[in-house]
Amino acid sequence: MRKAEPSISRGDLAAAHCMRLLESTVDFERLQSLQDELLDLKDLQLYPLIAAIAVRLARHEKSLADFDSKSELQERAPLFHYETALQLLKLIDHKEEAQEVFEEATALRHNGRQVIAWTQLWQVPSVYVRGLRPVTAWWDPASLPLAETLLENSGLIQEELEALLRNGGQMVAEEAYPRLTAAGDWDVIRLYNDKRWDAAAGALAPRTKQLLQELPGVANGLPYIHHNTEEVCFFRMSPGTRVLMHSGGCNARLNLSLGLQGCSNSFLTVAGEERQWSDGAMLAFDDSCDHSARHEGEEDRWVLTVGMMHPDLVKCWYLFASLSQHPGTVTGKYQWDDKKKSNTDADKDMSSAGDAITKYSWGDGKKQVSIYIELDGLDDCTEDMFQASSGEKDVSLTIAKVAGRRRTFSLKDLAHEIDGVKVNHKKGKGMVVLKLTKKEEQPWYKLQETSGSGGGDDEEEGGMGGMGGMGGMPGMGGMPGMGGMGGMDLASMMGGMGGMGGMMGGMGGMGGMGGMGGMGMDDMDLGGEEEEEGQAEE
């Protein structure tokens, strides 16, 4: 009697096919397609293999080239790929392999400098802003004035939510992040996103909107790194809801989560520490740290989540200018002439520069480019003291009198043509902003034909919500695509994970792969990068 052949899972077949293909080709498009197919299988056993592919993507020269062409405030492919590998491995509890990937990523050097500055395995955003305080997963709400304001008005917000629900406000709710929802229903009513208040939602919660008109980043005229660097939402969880581990795409955002209704037996885990929501109480945490949530109560749970710009970034706003430069170009707080870029201050250098203004920063938006100029005495100026003019590729500003002197600013050889300029005098901030109208709506990767890149600015309608002239840079979406804990689809994973990564050493054999054996990371040679999607938060 013939012995029955052992059954082979489709995951085993896919892994064997992957190995054969890897041996025969390193074509990027084919490898990316293969990776998509593997994640579409939603087989957890394949995660080590997919993570290995992500490792090689991170190491590939095409990815490494981002360190020369993109600023730290843009998503760079190696961070994107390393993070993907790390999220996959953490989801299946492969701690040792994840630690190896983390150590490889943080040891990476490019042109002699460390290029990935992560410090904790549970905080690996694809955009990492240096210069902030050491990461703290949980924050004390008492240290955040905005959190105090929300707590003082929690009763008002609870009443407004109840009225909103009575008046059918739940009709404007939508699924929050379906790919992150392992069980139950997770819905969101977005009040504020991408520097805009939703008209319908704002009408349903006018007092909440009024309380939050001055979010820290927008109040200080700062650009957003992602479209939702600051955000205001009501989140609902039905009983039994479970939200998978995910994280924000940048360490520039804190989340303030105010319990409003049905919060008993509802829990939030951040960086491995679980805390419980309570009605009228606040949980504050760093959005870029790994976090997940579950609701085991008997009624719907509602919270108000306010994403706010990290207070250190608000205080040290000049980081936007210094970090938005590409390596090898102009660096520092402002753009300087090469001969004076070391530790020069424009106002102290007036003996040589005369009335010329040489200190400024800039940002790129969808329809406009903004040039920021700060000077002592600007708050005392009146609007008629400013006179701006422009040509197709030049712009100038004359300030009749500031601090007792006439000052002038001029730039020639702009990177692209403009259709005009407007002056925005920001009284109380010692700042004037020149708004250059683009002739064509295209990203500006540098301000002048010979200069380095700058920062993004989406103050005007339709702004790009990203830094460094990058045309649209939405945040990382955590870990999308998992059906229960049974797997995730590749397009969702690669689009929403916000990162890809790589491992050192071998991964060991795939369970049940019939002699396929262990597979080391160095057995593959892949390259490329994936796009990211919206950033998830709870």
Buried (B, 14 or more C-beta within 10 A) or exposed (E): EEEEEEEEBEBBEBBBEBBEBBEEEBEBEEBBEBBBEBBBBBBBBBBBBBBBBBBBBBBBEEBBBBBEEBBBBBBBBBBBBBBBBBBBBBBBEBEEBBBBBBEBBBEBEBEEEEBBEBEBBBBBBBBBBEEBEEBBBBBEBEEBEBBEBBBEBBEBBBEBBBEBBEEEBBEBBEEBBEBBBBBBBBBBBBBBBBBBBBEEBBEBBEEBBEBBEEBBBBEBBBBBBBBBBBBBBBBBBBBEBBBBBBBBBBBBBBBBBBBBBBBBBBBBBBBEEEEEBEBBBBBBBBBBBBBBBBBBBEEBBBBBBBBBBBBBBBEBBBBBBBBBBBBEBBBBBBBBEEEBEEEBEBBEBBEEBEEEBBBBBBBBBBBBBBBBBBBEBBBEBEEEBBEBEBEEBBBBBBBEEBEEEEBEBEBEEBBBEBEBBEBBBBEEBBBBBBBBBBEEEEBBBBBBEEBBBBBBBBBBEEBBBBBBBBBBBBBBBBBBBBEEEEBBBBBBBBBBBBBBBBBBBBBEBBEBBEEBEEBEBBBBEBBBBBEBBBBBBB
